[in-house]
Amino acid sequence: MSNHSRQGVAEGGNAPLRRRGDRVDARLPGIPISDRRHVFSLLQHIADRADYGQDLDILLTQLSPSTLDTLRQASVTDLSRLAEQRPAFVSVCVDEQMMHLAMNRLQLVTKREEDALWFIKRGAPAAAMLELFGMHELEYRRLRLAASVETKRGRSPKLDNQTHHEVIRYWYRNRDHSDPIGRFKTLGEAFPDASFSALWAAIRGGANA
């Protein structure tokens, strides 16, 4: 019978990583999985997909229709007991090239999030966050709230003439910086006592390259 109510995980506490009878089976492609909790989760995933008719074309490349039907109709208890059987009969394959692409992408996303938070904490105006990060007003306000950045009323203080000229000179000295986020961050670090809104106004207000 169909088992749409299949849920939960196998009981039994923390199982050891290896048990008597466990061995690395060269028959299996990829990395053999022997921990019954993980095997149970994978069996349940396959059974659920078969039960709902999802990804059948993929499932049928690995399992026969009769095996899928057996898993689909199995109870949670049956799947849990099946997961305990040895030797291992489940393995995973890793596309290392795609995994490295995902890892690199995650590093870029993390770095961008860290940079955005740095600018928010320095009091960057909404216009700066929109230009540098494509961040719209709602997300801008949410991040400021999360970072406990106080909203100050009125116009941002301007730089005095000497600091203004120093900022412009520093900005031009770093014109070869290809990353605008990095260039503005370097500027902010070089003038830690200046309001970032004032720094932004000095650069963008004068339409400096």
Biotite code that builds the C-alpha atoms (Angstrom):
import biotite.structure as struc

atoms = struc.array([
    struc.Atom([0.000, 0.000, 0.000], chain_id="A", res_id=1, res_name="MET", atom_name="CA", element="C"),
    struc.Atom([1.076, 3.600, -0.498], chain_id="A", res_id=2, res_name="SER", atom_name="CA", element="C"),
    struc.Atom([2.942, 5.082, 2.441], chain_id="A", res_id=3, res_name="ASN", atom_name="CA", element="C"),
    struc.Atom([2.569, 8.856, 2.213], chain_id="A", res_id=4, res_name="HIS", atom_name="CA", element="C"),
    struc.Atom([2.827, 9.076, 6.006], chain_id="A", res_id=5, res_name="SER", atom_name="CA", element="C"),
    struc.Atom([6.394, 7.736, 6.029], chain_id="A", res_id=6, res_name="ARG", atom_name="CA", element="C"),
    struc.Atom([8.344, 10.025, 8.339], chain_id="A", res_id=7, res_name="GLN", atom_name="CA", element="C"),
    struc.Atom([11.003, 10.336, 11.010], chain_id="A", res_id=8, res_name="GLY", atom_name="CA", element="C"),
    struc.Atom([14.334, 8.609, 11.316], chain_id="A", res_id=9, res_name="VAL", atom_name="CA", element="C"),
    struc.Atom([15.321, 5.203, 12.512], chain_id="A", res_id=10, res_name="ALA", atom_name="CA", element="C"),
    struc.Atom([15.537, 4.912, 16.276], chain_id="A", res_id=11, res_name="GLU", atom_name="CA", element="C"),
    struc.Atom([18.394, 3.406, 18.166], chain_id="A", res_id=12, res_name="GLY", atom_name="CA", element="C"),
    struc.Atom([20.708, 6.249, 19.207], chain_id="A", res_id=13, res_name="GLY", atom_name="CA", element="C"),
    struc.Atom([24.169, 6.883, 17.889], chain_id="A", res_id=14, res_name="ASN", atom_name="CA", element="C"),
    struc.Atom([25.440, 3.907, 15.953], chain_id="A", res_id=15, res_name="ALA", atom_name="CA", element="C"),
    struc.Atom([29.203, 3.301, 15.677], chain_id="A", res_id=16, res_name="PRO", atom_name="CA", element="C"),
    struc.Atom([30.844, 4.188, 12.407], chain_id="A", res_id=17, res_name="LEU", atom_name="CA", element="C"),
    struc.Atom([31.950, 0.616, 11.786], chain_id="A", res_id=18, res_name="ARG", atom_name="CA", element="C"),
    struc.Atom([30.350, -2.629, 12.970], chain_id="A", res_id=19, res_name="ARG", atom_name="CA", element="C"),
    struc.Atom([31.335, -6.254, 12.820], chain_id="A", res_id=20, res_name="ARG", atom_name="CA", element="C"),
    struc.Atom([30.864, -7.380, 9.255], chain_id="A", res_id=21, res_name="GLY", atom_name="CA", element="C"),
    struc.Atom([31.473, -3.920, 7.813], chain_id="A", res_id=22, res_name="ASP", atom_name="CA", element="C"),
    struc.Atom([34.003, -3.799, 5.004], chain_id="A", res_id=23, res_name="ARG", atom_name="CA", element="C"),
    struc.Atom([34.858, -1.682, 2.031], chain_id="A", res_id=24, res_name="VAL", atom_name="CA", element="C"),
    struc.Atom([33.155, -3.423, -0.854], chain_id="A", res_id=25, res_name="ASP", atom_name="CA", element="C"),
    struc.Atom([34.961, -2.954, -4.154], chain_id="A", res_id=26, res_name="ALA", atom_name="CA", element="C"),
    struc.Atom([31.751, -3.890, -5.966], chain_id="A", res_id=27, res_name="ARG", atom_name="CA", element="C"),
    struc.Atom([30.186, -0.572, -5.068], chain_id="A", res_id=28, res_name="LEU", atom_name="CA", element="C"),
    struc.Atom([30.961, 2.568, -7.083], chain_id="A", res_id=29, res_name="PRO", atom_name="CA", element="C"),
    struc.Atom([31.878, 5.689, -5.169], chain_id="A", res_id=30, res_name="GLY", atom_name="CA", element="C"),
    struc.Atom([32.032, 5.749, -1.380], chain_id="A", res_id=31, res_name="ILE", atom_name="CA", element="C"),
    struc.Atom([30.225, 2.902, 0.445], chain_id="A", res_id=32, res_name="PRO", atom_name="CA", element="C"),
    struc.Atom([27.805, 4.030, 3.173], chain_id="A", res_id=33, res_name="ILE", atom_name="CA", element="C"),
    struc.Atom([27.584, 1.675, 6.136], chain_id="A", res_id=34, res_name="SER", atom_name="CA", element="C"),
    struc.Atom([26.115, 3.882, 8.883], chain_id="A", res_id=35, res_name="ASP", atom_name="CA", element="C"),
    struc.Atom([22.533, 2.635, 9.122], chain_id="A", res_id=36, res_name="ARG", atom_name="CA", element="C"),
    struc.Atom([21.157, 6.094, 9.885], chain_id="A", res_id=37, res_name="ARG", atom_name="CA", element="C"),
    struc.Atom([22.446, 7.465, 6.603], chain_id="A", res_id=38, res_name="HIS", atom_name="CA", element="C"),
    struc.Atom([21.428, 4.341, 4.695], chain_id="A", res_id=39, res_name="VAL", atom_name="CA", element="C"),
    struc.Atom([17.936, 4.589, 6.187], chain_id="A", res_id=40, res_name="PHE", atom_name="CA", element="C"),
    struc.Atom([17.641, 8.248, 5.140], chain_id="A", res_id=41, res_name="SER", atom_name="CA", element="C"),
    struc.Atom([18.678, 7.397, 1.586], chain_id="A", res_id=42, res_name="LEU", atom_name="CA", element="C"),
    struc.Atom([16.294, 4.439, 1.387], chain_id="A", res_id=43, res_name="LEU", atom_name="CA", element="C"),
    struc.Atom([13.477, 6.617, 2.697], chain_id="A", res_id=44, res_name="GLN", atom_name="CA", element="C"),
    struc.Atom([14.335, 9.292, 0.135], chain_id="A", res_id=45, res_name="HIS", atom_name="CA", element="C"),
    struc.Atom([14.225, 6.756, -2.704], chain_id="A", res_id=46, res_name="ILE", atom_name="CA", element="C"),
    struc.Atom([10.982, 5.244, -1.416], chain_id="A", res_id=47, res_name="ALA", atom_name="CA", element="C"),
    struc.Atom([9.341, 8.656, -1.120], chain_id="A", res_id=48, res_name="ASP", atom_name="CA", element="C"),
    struc.Atom([10.390, 9.630, -4.639], chain_id="A", res_id=49, res_name="ARG", atom_name="CA", element="C"),
    struc.Atom([9.025, 6.371, -6.017], chain_id="A", res_id=50, res_name="ALA", atom_name="CA", element="C"),
    struc.Atom([5.840, 6.744, -3.973], chain_id="A", res_id=51, res_name="ASP", atom_name="CA", element="C"),
    struc.Atom([5.182, 10.217, -5.410], chain_id="A", res_id=52, res_name="TYR", atom_name="CA", element="C"),
    struc.Atom([6.340, 9.306, -8.909], chain_id="A", res_id=53, res_name="GLY", atom_name="CA", element="C"),
    struc.Atom([9.206, 11.800, -8.821], chain_id="A", res_id=54, res_name="GLN", atom_name="CA", element="C"),
    struc.Atom([12.509, 11.304, -10.668], chain_id="A", res_id=55, res_name="ASP", atom_name="CA", element="C"),
    struc.Atom([11.403, 7.873, -11.852], chain_id="A", res_id=56, res_name="LEU", atom_name="CA", element="C"),
    struc.Atom([13.596, 8.075, -14.951], chain_id="A", res_id=57, res_name="ASP", atom_name="CA", element="C"),
    struc.Atom([16.652, 8.540, -12.724], chain_id="A", res_id=58, res_name="ILE", atom_name="CA", element="C"),
    struc.Atom([15.607, 5.907, -10.182], chain_id="A", res_id=59, res_name="LEU", atom_name="CA", element="C"),
    struc.Atom([15.011, 3.340, -12.901], chain_id="A", res_id=60, res_name="LEU", atom_name="CA", element="C"),
    struc.Atom([18.590, 3.685, -14.119], chain_id="A", res_id=61, res_name="THR", atom_name="CA", element="C"),
    struc.Atom([19.724, 2.217, -10.797], chain_id="A", res_id=62, res_name="GLN", atom_name="CA", element="C"),
    struc.Atom([16.862, 0.032, -9.573], chain_id="A", res_id=63, res_name="LEU", atom_name="CA", element="C"),
    struc.Atom([14.366, -2.269, -11.247], chain_id="A", res_id=64, res_name="SER", atom_name="CA", element="C"),
    struc.Atom([10.633, -1.451, -11.186], chain_id="A", res_id=65, res_name="PRO", atom_name="CA", element="C"),
    struc.Atom([9.988, -4.366, -8.819], chain_id="A", res_id=66, res_name="SER", atom_name="CA", element="C"),
    struc.Atom([12.645, -3.163, -6.351], chain_id="A", res_id=67, res_name="THR", atom_name="CA", element="C"),
    struc.Atom([11.267, 0.369, -6.436], chain_id="A", res_id=68, res_name="LEU", atom_name="CA", element="C"),
    struc.Atom([7.790, -0.982, -5.817], chain_id="A", res_id=69, res_name="ASP", atom_name="CA", element="C"),
    struc.Atom([9.045, -3.004, -2.847], chain_id="A", res_id=70, res_name="THR", atom_name="CA", element="C"),
    struc.Atom([10.718, 0.060, -1.333], chain_id="A", res_id=71, res_name="LEU", atom_name="CA", element="C"),
    struc.Atom([7.666, 2.201, -2.026], chain_id="A", res_id=72, res_name="ARG", atom_name="CA", element="C"),
    struc.Atom([5.430, -0.168, -0.074], chain_id="A", res_id=73, res_name="GLN", atom_name="CA", element="C"),
    struc.Atom([7.890, -0.823, 2.765], chain_id="A", res_id=74, res_name="ALA", atom_name="CA", element="C"),
    struc.Atom([7.108, 0.443, 6.251], chain_id="A", res_id=75, res_name="SER", atom_name="CA", element="C"),
    struc.Atom([9.474, 2.622, 8.241], chain_id="A", res_id=76, res_name="VAL", atom_name="CA", element="C"),
    struc.Atom([10.377, -0.402, 10.352], chain_id="A", res_id=77, res_name="THR", atom_name="CA", element="C"),
    struc.Atom([11.166, -2.463, 7.264], chain_id="A", res_id=78, res_name="ASP", atom_name="CA", element="C"),
    struc.Atom([13.393, 0.266, 5.851], chain_id="A", res_id=79, res_name="LEU", atom_name="CA", element="C"),
    struc.Atom([15.161, 0.657, 9.188], chain_id="A", res_id=80, res_name="SER", atom_name="CA", element="C"),
    struc.Atom([15.870, -3.070, 9.415], chain_id="A", res_id=81, res_name="ARG", atom_name="CA", element="C"),
    struc.Atom([16.988, -3.161, 5.788], chain_id="A", res_id=82, res_name="LEU", atom_name="CA", element="C"),
    struc.Atom([19.459, -0.365, 6.503], chain_id="A", res_id=83, res_name="ALA", atom_name="CA", element="C"),
    struc.Atom([21.146, -2.562, 9.120], chain_id="A", res_id=84, res_name="GLU", atom_name="CA", element="C"),
    struc.Atom([21.988, -5.337, 6.677], chain_id="A", res_id=85, res_name="GLN", atom_name="CA", element="C"),
    struc.Atom([25.574, -6.065, 5.700], chain_id="A", res_id=86, res_name="ARG", atom_name="CA", element="C"),
    struc.Atom([27.638, -5.881, 3.586], chain_id="A", res_id=87, res_name="PRO", atom_name="CA", element="C"),
    struc.Atom([27.018, -2.319, 2.475], chain_id="A", res_id=88, res_name="ALA", atom_name="CA", element="C"),
    struc.Atom([24.776, -1.971, -0.564], chain_id="A", res_id=89, res_name="PHE", atom_name="CA", element="C"),
    struc.Atom([24.491, 1.839, -0.759], chain_id="A", res_id=90, res_name="VAL", atom_name="CA", element="C"),
    struc.Atom([27.204, 4.246, -1.876], chain_id="A", res_id=91, res_name="SER", atom_name="CA", element="C"),
    struc.Atom([27.539, 7.848, -2.957], chain_id="A", res_id=92, res_name="VAL", atom_name="CA", element="C"),
    struc.Atom([29.447, 9.346, -5.879], chain_id="A", res_id=93, res_name="CYS", atom_name="CA", element="C"),
    struc.Atom([30.962, 12.825, -5.781], chain_id="A", res_id=94, res_name="VAL", atom_name="CA", element="C"),
    struc.Atom([31.582, 15.009, -8.809], chain_id="A", res_id=95, res_name="ASP", atom_name="CA", element="C"),
    struc.Atom([34.741, 16.609, -7.452], chain_id="A", res_id=96, res_name="GLU", atom_name="CA", element="C"),
    struc.Atom([34.963, 19.229, -10.184], chain_id="A", res_id=97, res_name="GLN", atom_name="CA", element="C"),
    struc.Atom([31.399, 20.396, -9.550], chain_id="A", res_id=98, res_name="MET", atom_name="CA", element="C"),
    struc.Atom([31.993, 20.270, -5.795], chain_id="A", res_id=99, res_name="MET", atom_name="CA", element="C"),
    struc.Atom([35.004, 22.576, -6.148], chain_id="A", res_id=100, res_name="HIS", atom_name="CA", element="C"),
    struc.Atom([32.936, 24.956, -8.267], chain_id="A", res_id=101, res_name="LEU", atom_name="CA", element="C"),
    struc.Atom([30.293, 24.964, -5.521], chain_id="A", res_id=102, res_name="ALA", atom_name="CA", element="C"),
    struc.Atom([32.953, 25.555, -2.845], chain_id="A", res_id=103, res_name="MET", atom_name="CA", element="C"),
    struc.Atom([34.436, 28.469, -4.795], chain_id="A", res_id=104, res_name="ASN", atom_name="CA", element="C"),
    struc.Atom([30.974, 29.919, -5.353], chain_id="A", res_id=105, res_name="ARG", atom_name="CA", element="C"),
    struc.Atom([30.245, 29.637, -1.624], chain_id="A", res_id=106, res_name="LEU", atom_name="CA", element="C"),
    struc.Atom([33.492, 31.438, -0.784], chain_id="A", res_id=107, res_name="GLN", atom_name="CA", element="C"),
    struc.Atom([32.551, 34.291, -3.104], chain_id="A", res_id=108, res_name="LEU", atom_name="CA", element="C"),
    struc.Atom([29.055, 34.521, -1.615], chain_id="A", res_id=109, res_name="VAL", atom_name="CA", element="C"),
    struc.Atom([30.453, 34.472, 1.931], chain_id="A", res_id=110, res_name="THR", atom_name="CA", element="C"),
    struc.Atom([33.030, 37.154, 1.097], chain_id="A", res_id=111, res_name="LYS", atom_name="CA", element="C"),
    struc.Atom([30.353, 39.338, -0.493], chain_id="A", res_id=112, res_name="ARG", atom_name="CA", element="C"),
    struc.Atom([28.094, 38.955, 2.557], chain_id="A", res_id=113, res_name="GLU", atom_name="CA", element="C"),
    struc.Atom([30.976, 39.841, 4.884], chain_id="A", res_id=114, res_name="GLU", atom_name="CA", element="C"),
    struc.Atom([31.808, 42.905, 2.794], chain_id="A", res_id=115, res_name="ASP", atom_name="CA", element="C"),
    struc.Atom([28.167, 44.011, 2.751], chain_id="A", res_id=116, res_name="ALA", atom_name="CA", element="C"),
    struc.Atom([28.008, 43.751, 6.544], chain_id="A", res_id=117, res_name="LEU", atom_name="CA", element="C"),
    struc.Atom([31.230, 45.744, 6.858], chain_id="A", res_id=118, res_name="TRP", atom_name="CA", element="C"),
    struc.Atom([29.754, 48.574, 4.775], chain_id="A", res_id=119, res_name="PHE", atom_name="CA", element="C"),
    struc.Atom([26.483, 48.456, 6.722], chain_id="A", res_id=120, res_name="ILE", atom_name="CA", element="C"),
    struc.Atom([28.333, 48.734, 10.046], chain_id="A", res_id=121, res_name="LYS", atom_name="CA", element="C"),
    struc.Atom([30.343, 51.657, 8.692], chain_id="A", res_id=122, res_name="ARG", atom_name="CA", element="C"),
    struc.Atom([27.080, 53.437, 7.942], chain_id="A", res_id=123, res_name="GLY", atom_name="CA", element="C"),
    struc.Atom([27.136, 53.205, 4.161], chain_id="A", res_id=124, res_name="ALA", atom_name="CA", element="C"),
    struc.Atom([24.120, 54.975, 2.626], chain_id="A", res_id=125, res_name="PRO", atom_name="CA", element="C"),
    struc.Atom([21.444, 53.151, 0.670], chain_id="A", res_id=126, res_name="ALA", atom_name="CA", element="C"),
    struc.Atom([22.806, 54.545, -2.608], chain_id="A", res_id=127, res_name="ALA", atom_name="CA", element="C"),
    struc.Atom([26.201, 52.964, -1.919], chain_id="A", res_id=128, res_name="ALA", atom_name="CA", element="C"),
    struc.Atom([24.718, 49.559, -1.122], chain_id="A", res_id=129, res_name="MET", atom_name="CA", element="C"),
    struc.Atom([22.570, 49.677, -4.244], chain_id="A", res_id=130, res_name="LEU", atom_name="CA", element="C"),
    struc.Atom([25.504, 50.545, -6.506], chain_id="A", res_id=131, res_name="GLU", atom_name="CA", element="C"),
    struc.Atom([28.048, 48.186, -4.943], chain_id="A", res_id=132, res_name="LEU", atom_name="CA", element="C"),
    struc.Atom([25.858, 45.215, -4.025], chain_id="A", res_id=133, res_name="PHE", atom_name="CA", element="C"),
    struc.Atom([22.607, 45.694, -5.918], chain_id="A", res_id=134, res_name="GLY", atom_name="CA", element="C"),
    struc.Atom([20.911, 45.871, -2.518], chain_id="A", res_id=135, res_name="MET", atom_name="CA", element="C"),
    struc.Atom([17.456, 47.438, -2.493], chain_id="A", res_id=136, res_name="HIS", atom_name="CA", element="C"),
    struc.Atom([15.890, 49.483, 0.278], chain_id="A", res_id=137, res_name="GLU", atom_name="CA", element="C"),
    struc.Atom([14.070, 46.659, 2.079], chain_id="A", res_id=138, res_name="LEU", atom_name="CA", element="C"),
    struc.Atom([17.169, 44.463, 2.349], chain_id="A", res_id=139, res_name="GLU", atom_name="CA", element="C"),
    struc.Atom([19.223, 47.519, 3.305], chain_id="A", res_id=140, res_name="TYR", atom_name="CA", element="C"),
    struc.Atom([16.921, 48.302, 6.210], chain_id="A", res_id=141, res_name="ARG", atom_name="CA", element="C"),
    struc.Atom([16.809, 44.659, 7.290], chain_id="A", res_id=142, res_name="ARG", atom_name="CA", element="C"),
    struc.Atom([20.601, 44.423, 7.445], chain_id="A", res_id=143, res_name="LEU", atom_name="CA", element="C"),
    struc.Atom([20.918, 47.692, 9.340], chain_id="A", res_id=144, res_name="ARG", atom_name="CA", element="C"),
    struc.Atom([18.397, 46.432, 11.866], chain_id="A", res_id=145, res_name="LEU", atom_name="CA", element="C"),
    struc.Atom([20.182, 43.081, 12.204], chain_id="A", res_id=146, res_name="ALA", atom_name="CA", element="C"),
    struc.Atom([23.518, 44.845, 12.682], chain_id="A", res_id=147, res_name="ALA", atom_name="CA", element="C"),
    struc.Atom([21.989, 47.250, 15.237], chain_id="A", res_id=148, res_name="SER", atom_name="CA", element="C"),
    struc.Atom([23.035, 50.279, 13.196], chain_id="A", res_id=149, res_name="VAL", atom_name="CA", element="C"),
    struc.Atom([21.361, 53.399, 14.524], chain_id="A", res_id=150, res_name="GLU", atom_name="CA", element="C"),
    struc.Atom([19.461, 55.502, 12.013], chain_id="A", res_id=151, res_name="THR", atom_name="CA", element="C"),
    struc.Atom([20.565, 59.119, 12.274], chain_id="A", res_id=152, res_name="LYS", atom_name="CA", element="C"),
    struc.Atom([18.233, 61.871, 11.200], chain_id="A", res_id=153, res_name="ARG", atom_name="CA", element="C"),
    struc.Atom([19.292, 64.826, 9.120], chain_id="A", res_id=154, res_name="GLY", atom_name="CA", element="C"),
    struc.Atom([22.094, 65.333, 6.651], chain_id="A", res_id=155, res_name="ARG", atom_name="CA", element="C"),
    struc.Atom([25.361, 63.454, 7.050], chain_id="A", res_id=156, res_name="SER", atom_name="CA", element="C"),
    struc.Atom([28.277, 65.640, 8.198], chain_id="A", res_id=157, res_name="PRO", atom_name="CA", element="C"),
    struc.Atom([30.599, 66.753, 5.411], chain_id="A", res_id=158, res_name="LYS", atom_name="CA", element="C"),
    struc.Atom([34.351, 66.319, 5.412], chain_id="A", res_id=159, res_name="LEU", atom_name="CA", element="C"),
    struc.Atom([36.451, 69.338, 6.233], chain_id="A", res_id=160, res_name="ASP", atom_name="CA", element="C"),
    struc.Atom([38.387, 70.774, 3.288], chain_id="A", res_id=161, res_name="ASN", atom_name="CA", element="C"),
    struc.Atom([41.721, 69.195, 4.204], chain_id="A", res_id=162, res_name="GLN", atom_name="CA", element="C"),
    struc.Atom([40.246, 65.710, 4.717], chain_id="A", res_id=163, res_name="THR", atom_name="CA", element="C"),
    struc.Atom([38.199, 66.074, 1.541], chain_id="A", res_id=164, res_name="HIS", atom_name="CA", element="C"),
    struc.Atom([41.322, 66.754, -0.525], chain_id="A", res_id=165, res_name="HIS", atom_name="CA", element="C"),
    struc.Atom([43.174, 63.870, 1.147], chain_id="A", res_id=166, res_name="GLU", atom_name="CA", element="C"),
    struc.Atom([40.286, 61.532, 0.333], chain_id="A", res_id=167, res_name="VAL", atom_name="CA", element="C"),
    struc.Atom([40.252, 62.583, -3.328], chain_id="A", res_id=168, res_name="ILE", atom_name="CA", element="C"),
    struc.Atom([44.028, 62.154, -3.621], chain_id="A", res_id=169, res_name="ARG", atom_name="CA", element="C"),
    struc.Atom([43.858, 58.723, -1.976], chain_id="A", res_id=170, res_name="TYR", atom_name="CA", element="C"),
    struc.Atom([41.017, 57.693, -4.292], chain_id="A", res_id=171, res_name="TRP", atom_name="CA", element="C"),
    struc.Atom([43.014, 58.645, -7.395], chain_id="A", res_id=172, res_name="TYR", atom_name="CA", element="C"),
    struc.Atom([46.110, 56.837, -6.135], chain_id="A", res_id=173, res_name="ARG", atom_name="CA", element="C"),
    struc.Atom([44.022, 53.657, -6.044], chain_id="A", res_id=174, res_name="ASN", atom_name="CA", element="C"),
    struc.Atom([42.428, 54.112, -9.463], chain_id="A", res_id=175, res_name="ARG", atom_name="CA", element="C"),
    struc.Atom([43.949, 50.806, -10.670], chain_id="A", res_id=176, res_name="ASP", atom_name="CA", element="C"),
    struc.Atom([41.883, 48.864, -8.133], chain_id="A", res_id=177, res_name="HIS", atom_name="CA", element="C"),
    struc.Atom([39.579, 46.829, -10.398], chain_id="A", res_id=178, res_name="SER", atom_name="CA", element="C"),
    struc.Atom([37.022, 45.956, -7.712], chain_id="A", res_id=179, res_name="ASP", atom_name="CA", element="C"),
    struc.Atom([34.861, 48.943, -6.668], chain_id="A", res_id=180, res_name="PRO", atom_name="CA", element="C"),
    struc.Atom([33.852, 47.183, -3.443], chain_id="A", res_id=181, res_name="ILE", atom_name="CA", element="C"),
    struc.Atom([37.490, 46.648, -2.512], chain_id="A", res_id=182, res_name="GLY", atom_name="CA", element="C"),
    struc.Atom([38.405, 50.175, -3.550], chain_id="A", res_id=183, res_name="ARG", atom_name="CA", element="C"),
    struc.Atom([35.739, 51.777, -1.370], chain_id="A", res_id=184, res_name="PHE", atom_name="CA", element="C"),
    struc.Atom([36.552, 49.428, 1.517], chain_id="A", res_id=185, res_name="LYS", atom_name="CA", element="C"),
    struc.Atom([40.225, 50.387, 1.317], chain_id="A", res_id=186, res_name="THR", atom_name="CA", element="C"),
    struc.Atom([39.188, 54.036, 1.338], chain_id="A", res_id=187, res_name="LEU", atom_name="CA", element="C"),
    struc.Atom([37.027, 53.483, 4.405], chain_id="A", res_id=188, res_name="GLY", atom_name="CA", element="C"),
    struc.Atom([39.874, 51.714, 6.205], chain_id="A", res_id=189, res_name="GLU", atom_name="CA", element="C"),
    struc.Atom([42.268, 54.544, 5.347], chain_id="A", res_id=190, res_name="ALA", atom_name="CA", element="C"),
    struc.Atom([39.900, 57.092, 6.929], chain_id="A", res_id=191, res_name="PHE", atom_name="CA", element="C"),
    struc.Atom([38.400, 55.206, 9.899], chain_id="A", res_id=192, res_name="PRO", atom_name="CA", element="C"),
    struc.Atom([37.234, 58.337, 11.700], chain_id="A", res_id=193, res_name="ASP", atom_name="CA", element="C"),
    struc.Atom([35.321, 59.731, 8.743], chain_id="A", res_id=194, res_name="ALA", atom_name="CA", element="C"),
    struc.Atom([31.657, 58.984, 8.184], chain_id="A", res_id=195, res_name="SER", atom_name="CA", element="C"),
    struc.Atom([31.335, 56.587, 5.268], chain_id="A", res_id=196, res_name="PHE", atom_name="CA", element="C"),
    struc.Atom([28.384, 58.619, 4.023], chain_id="A", res_id=197, res_name="SER", atom_name="CA", element="C"),
    struc.Atom([30.717, 61.615, 3.871], chain_id="A", res_id=198, res_name="ALA", atom_name="CA", element="C"),
    struc.Atom([33.363, 59.571, 2.036], chain_id="A", res_id=199, res_name="LEU", atom_name="CA", element="C"),
    struc.Atom([30.759, 58.358, -0.430], chain_id="A", res_id=200, res_name="TRP", atom_name="CA", element="C"),
    struc.Atom([29.477, 61.894, -0.991], chain_id="A", res_id=201, res_name="ALA", atom_name="CA", element="C"),
    struc.Atom([33.020, 63.169, -1.550], chain_id="A", res_id=202, res_name="ALA", atom_name="CA", element="C"),
    struc.Atom([33.669, 60.574, -4.252], chain_id="A", res_id=203, res_name="ILE", atom_name="CA", element="C"),
    struc.Atom([30.292, 60.184, -5.903], chain_id="A", res_id=204, res_name="ARG", atom_name="CA", element="C"),
    struc.Atom([29.188, 63.763, -5.335], chain_id="A", res_id=205, res_name="GLY", atom_name="CA", element="C"),
    struc.Atom([32.125, 64.928, -7.400], chain_id="A", res_id=206, res_name="GLY", atom_name="CA", element="C"),
    struc.Atom([31.611, 62.148, -9.958], chain_id="A", res_id=207, res_name="ALA", atom_name="CA", element="C"),
    struc.Atom([35.213, 61.047, -9.426], chain_id="A", res_id=208, res_name="ASN", atom_name="CA", element="C"),
    struc.Atom([36.330, 57.997, -11.374], chain_id="A", res_id=209, res_name="ALA", atom_name="CA", element="C"),
])
